[in-house]
Amino acid sequence: MIEVADSPEESRYEIRVDGELAGFSQYRRRPAALAFIHTEVDDRFEGQGLGGRLVSFALDDVRSRGLAALPFCPFVKGYIERHPEYLDLVPEEKRPNFELG
């Protein structure tokens, strides 16, 4: 079973497989935004699409909370590039900082 959840006490979103931590996306809380700084999936779980599931969950959560996303993490930035439906989460005036459309 795969579970994804925000772990605010750790300042990260976590993805677990059968209860075992498989990966996380670390963030820093900003006024009205989450700044994603690092995403990691354990080598044993790579190639299963878990990174994408983790980031899509995190970005959907950011949207539902009415926050913006600041993709300092290259993995999150790349995910947004490949999934332009999330581009609106990055404030328009900040997009040039991340080389996003």
N, C-alpha and C positions, 0 to 999 in steps of 0.2 A: 504494500500500500504506500502511495506517495502522498505526503502532506506538505503544504507550503503555508507558512504563517509569518506574521510580523513578530519579532521578538524585541519590543522597544527597550527593554532593560539591557539588551546587548547592542542596540542601535543597528539592527540588521534584520533582513528577511532570511528565513532559513527554509531549506528543503530537506525533508527526511524521507528515507526509504525504509519501510518496516521499522520505524522508530529510530533509525540510525541517521545522524547528521551526514548528509551527502554534499551539501554546499550551502553557501550563504552569499548575500549581497549586503555589504556594509554601507551605512549611510550616516550622514551628519544632518541633524535637524537644523533648518534655517527658518527664518520667518517666512511662512507661507510656501515653503519648499523642502524637499529632501534632496540633499547633495549625495549622489551615489559615488563612492570613492573606491570600492574594490569588490569584485565578485570572484568567487572561487568555487570550483567543484572538485571534490576529492578524485584523484586519479582512478580509483576503483569504480567510480560511477560515470566516468566520461563516456561520451558517445551514445548516451541514452536520451539526449534532449532535455536533460534536467536543468541546464543553465537557462535555456529558453523558457521553460515552464516557470522557473524561479523569477526571471526578470518580467515576464508578462504578468504574473501575479502581482509583483511589486508595483509595476506601472498601473495596473488596473486599480490597485489599492490607493495609489497616489491620486488617481483621477476621482475615485469615489469620495475621497477626503477633501477634494477641492484644492489640492496642493499642486505645485509645479515640480518638475523633475530637472535636476542639474546633473547631466551625465559626465562627470569627471572620470568615471571608470570606463576604460576603452570597451569592455564587453557590453555595458549598457548603451554606450554611444553607438556601437555597431548594431546592436539589436534595434535601436530606434531607426537607424539608417535602413535596415532591412524591413522594418515594419512602420512605414510612414504614418499609419493611423495613430501613432503615439507622439508624433512630432509636435502636436499642439500642446503637449505637456511641458515642453521646453519654451520658456518665455521668448517671444520673437526677438526682443532686444539682446538676449543672451545667446541665440543660435550661432552668430558668427564666432563667438568664443569657443564653440565646440565644432566649428566647421560643419554645421548642419543647415540645410536649406532654409 
